[in-house]
Every structure is written in C-alpha cells, then in structure tokens.
Amino acid sequence: MEQIDTSHQTKEKLAVKVSAVSIVVNVILSLLKLAAGIIGKSSAMISDAVHSASDVFSTIVVVIGVKMSEKEADENHPYGHERLECAAAVILAVSLAAVGAGIGVSGIKKIAAGNYQMLNIPGRLPLFAAVISIAAKEWMFWYTRSAARKVNSGALMADAWHHRSDALSSLGSFAGILFARIGFPVMDSVAGVVISVCILKVAWDIFKDGLDKMVDHSCDSDTEQQIRDTAGSVKGVEGIDDLKTRLFGDKIYVDMEILVQRELKLGEAHEIAEEVHHNIEEKFPTCKHCMVHVNPTEK
C-alpha cells in the first residue's frame, strides 16, 4: 500500500507549493499560446490558450478548497470540513465543462459556416507552441498527480487531470494545425471541437468523483475486503457480521459489527473491539474513524 501523509500541515504546504508552480506555468503558456494563435492565425491555438488560462482559475479554487477542508473540527462541524475539498473539485469540473462547451460551440459554428476557403491557414509558430505546451502540461500532470497521491487530495488530483486535458488539447491543436497547413483548413476548427470533447470528458470524471465523496459513497470492493481481512486477523474475532464504509472528502469512515464468543466478559470483548479499531486506523491512514460494534455468537 502506498504511503500517504494525511497531516494537515503537510497537505496544505504541498498544495500551496504545487499550485504556485501551476499558476506560473499556466500564465506563461497562456500568453505564449495566445500570441502564437494570433500571430499564426490559428483558432485552435487561441482556444487552447483560453483553456490554459482557465487552469489558473482552477488552481486558485484548489488552494482555497484544500485550505478550507483542513480546518479543524468545531462545535458546528464535529466531523470536520473535508467535504469542502470535494466542493472545490465540483466547482473546478463545472468551470472546466463551461470552457470545453465554449470551445466546442465556436468550432462547430465555423465548420457549419462552410466557407473553408475563407479560413486562414495557420503558420508554423502555433505548431511550435503546441509542442511546448504538450511537454509542459504533461510534466505538470505527473508532478501534480504525484503530490495528490502523497497527501490523498481529491482537489489536487482533479487539477492534475486538468493539466492532462490541457496536454490533450494541445495535441489536438497540433494535429489540426498540421492538417490545415497541408491543405485541409477546416481541420483547425475540427481540432477545436475534438479538444472540447476531451475537456468535457475530463470535467465529467472530476465532477463524478467529487460528487461520490459528498454523498457518502462506499469505498471500492478491494479496500473493503482489506478492511475485513484486517479485522478478521485479530485474535478473538469469530467473523464480520456487517461492514459499512463511506467516503467523507479524502477520508474514510468505517462502521463494523464483529462477532465474538458469547462467553467472553464485557471487558474482554471491548479489548478485542479496541484492537480491531486501532489496527484498521493504523493500516489505513485515510481512515478518520472506525466504529466497532460487538455481537455475541449464537448459543
């Protein structure tokens, strides 16, 4: 199992560091691609520049979401604020979908106009800008994803996939511009539509993941089986009567009913339940709390 650091200080510090790098890279790429799109007369590259600019907004949303989610539990929020990070991911997904839809509608309008001979043939500059963007955004994807896994951050992971969608956008731009330059000018607009589809797909995945974590979605079956195995390995546990898990932001809550010998004294049964509780929380760093109920075996 991959080592995960769940401390508030580490998570917030890493999120701020990654986000600062992301903002600098996106600002530079946005200006580069916008200039290349205008000078090189490429609508696909201009659309790609808008997509990169939207990443700056999404990164700011991620930082705010992580900072708010790491607030300690209080009287009005006894279970903490982890779901605010999910809310940030959902906001990011909606904004990403809006950008994707806008790019798609623009491309479709140009294709529907049908005046392909009137379209400008892109220059070489947008091609070079696309290559630089693909390399930079793919690096940002791996860099951000690594950080997200290290601290189990849904918002950072959403931002990582936002970088990947930008890399795909630039790849689509490159293909469209290349085809436009060799005699198919409409492909520059077609590339914009393909880019929009990729962006919308990523937006949906981010939205679904954030929503699942906000509505008490259960853990995956492999994780639940590992939890069962961990509990079952404790001496004195005769079986698992029931197991319920739920995602709460980037944390897991576990509710479990274990079976112990009916003849055991209350104190002995309690010690077994406590061992199960501690073992699960130790093995699963993202488990915020494990509640264990004891059931006696039948006579």
N, C-alpha and C positions, 0 to 999 in steps of 0.2 A: 504494500500500500504506500502511495506517495506521501511523503512527509508534508504536512500542512501546518503553517503557522497561523493560529487564529487570534493572536493577541491584537487588541485594538490599536496599540501604538504602531506596531509593525505594519498592519494593514493600511492604516491612514497614511503613514510615511511613504510606503511604497506606491500607493495610489497617486499621491501628490507628485512624486518623482516621475512616474511613468507618464502622468498627464502633462507635466511640464514639457517633457521630451516630445510628446504627441502634438501639443499645440505649436511648438516651434517648427516641427517638421511639416505640419499641415499648412501653416501660414506661408512658409517658403514654397511648398508645392502648389498651393492655390495661386499665388502670384505668378509662378513660373508657367503653369498651365494656362492661366488666363491670358498672359502675354503671348504665349505660343499660339493659342487658339485665335486671338485677334490678328496677330501679325501673319500667321499661317493660314488664316481664313478657314478654320475648322470648327464647325458647330459641335462636333463630338468632343473635341478637346475643351471647348468652353463649358459644355455640360459637365465634363469630368472635373473642371476647376470648381464648379459650383458644388459638386459632391465633396471635394476635399475641404471646401470652406465650411460645409455643414459638419464636418468632423470636429472642427474647433468648438462648435456649439455642443456637440455630443460629449466631448471630453469634459467640458465645464459641468455638464449635467452629471457625469460620472463622479467628479470630485465632490460636488455638493451631496450627491446620494450617499457616497461612502462616508463622508464626514458626519452626516445626519444619522446614518444607520449605526455608527459606532458610539452614539450617545449611550450612557449607562441607563439601566432600568430605573424608573422613578415610580412614585405613588400612582400616577395616572397611567403608566405604561410598565406594569410589572414584568412583562415578558420581553422588554427591550424595544429597540427600534429597527431591527434588522430588515423588516419589510420595506423600509424607505429606500433601501438599495434596489429592491425589485421595482418599486415605483419609478426610480431613475431609469432602469433598463427599459421599462414600458414607454416612458416619455421619449427615450432615445429611439426606440423602434418606430414610434409614431412619426417622429421628425424625419427619420430615415425613409419611411414609406412616402411621406409627402415629397421629399426630394426626388425619389425614384419615379413617382407618378408624374411629377412636373416634367422631368426629363423625357419620359415616355410619350406624354401628350405632345410635347414640342416636336419630337421626332416623327410621330405619326402624322401631324399636320403637314410637315414638309414633304413627307412621302405622298400623302393624299393630294397635295397640290399638283404633283405630276410634272412640274417644269424642271426636269432633271438637267436639261441642257443649260438652264439658267443658274444652276448651283455652282458655287465657287469650288475650284479644285484646290484642296489643301496643299500647303507647301511642305518642305522637309522638316521644318522646325517642330511642328506638332508631333512628328514621329519620334524625334529625339526626346521631347518632353515626356512622351508616353513611356518610353523605355526607362527613363529616370524615375518616373512615378511608380512603375511596376516594381522596380527593385527596392525603392524606399518604403513603399506601403507593405510589401511582403515582409521586409525586415521588421517593420512596426507591428505586424500581425504576430510574428513569432515572439518578439520582445514582450508585447503586452499580454499575450496568452500565457507565457511563462510566469509572469508576475501574477496573473489572475489565478493560476493553479496553485501558486505558492501560498496565497492567502485565501483561496476559495472565494473569490469575489465575482458574483454574477454580473455586476455592472462593468467591471474591468474586462470580463470575458466578452460581454456584449460589444464593448469598444474595440476589442481585438478583432472580432468578426466584422466590425465596421471598417477596419483597416483592410481586411481581406476583400470586402466588397469593393473598396476603392481600387485595390490592385486589379480585380476583375474588370472594373470599369475602364481602367487604363489599358488593359489587354484588349478589351472590345474597341476602344478608341484607336489603338494601334492598327488592328485589323481593318477597321472601317476606313481609316485614313489611307492605309496602304492600297486597298482596293479602289478607293476613289482616285488615287494618283495614277493607277494603271488603266483607267478608263471606265470606271463604274462610280460616278459621282454620287449616286443615290446611297451607296454603301456607308457614306459618312453619317447620314441620317439613320440608316438601319442600325448602325452600331449604337447610336443613342438609345434606340428602342431596346436593343439587347441588353445594354447597360442597365436600363430601368427595370427590366425583368429580374436581373441578378440582384439589384438593390432591394426590390420588393420581397424576393425570396429570403434574403438575409434578415430584413425587417420582420417578417413573419416569424422566423425561427427565434429571434430575440424576444419578440412580443410573447410568444407561447411559453418560452422558458420563464420569463418574468411573471407571467400570469399564473403558471403552475405553482410557483413558490409563494404566491399571495393567497392561494385558495386551499392551502393545506394538502397539496398533492403528496402522495406517498413516495417513499424512496424507491429506487429501482429494485427489481427482484433479487439481484446479486447482493446488494447491500443488506437487504432484509435477511437473506439466507446467512450472511456472515454474522449478523446480529444474533440470529437463532443459534448458530454454532458456538458463538462466544458464550452465550447464556447457558447452553447445554453442557459446556465443558466444565462448569462449576460443580464441584462435589456437592451432592445433596439435591441437585435439580433432577427431578424424575421426568420432566417433559415441559413443553411450552404449550400452554392452553390457548393463548391468544397473543398476537403481536400487531400493534398499530404504529406506524411511523408517519411523520408529516414534516414537510419542508417549511421552514419559517425563515424566509430570506435565505441566507447562506448557511443556516444552522439546521440541525435535525432534532426533533423531539421524538422520544420513544416511550410508548406505553405498552407494558408487557405483563402477562399473567403467567407465572411459573407454577409448576406442580412439585410439591414436596411431600414427604411421608407424613401421614396424619398423626403419627405418634410423637412427632417432634414437639418440644416445648416452644412457646412463643418466641423466646429469646433466640433459640437455635434457628428457627425459621427466618427470623429477622436478620440474623447474621448471613444466612445464605442469600437473602434478597439484597442485602447491602453489598455483598461481594459481586453479585451479578451487576448491580448498579455501577459500581466503581470500575469493573472490568470493561463494560461497554463504553463508558465515558472516556476511559483511558485509551482503548483501541481505536475509537472513532473520535478524533479531535473536533470534528464539526458537530458532535452531539452536545447540545446545550444542556439537556436534562433527560434523564432516563427514570421513568416511574415504574417501579416493580411491585406488582400485587401478588400475594401468595395464596394459592389454592391447595387444599389438602387432597391427598389421594383418596380414592374410594376405599371402603372397608373391604 
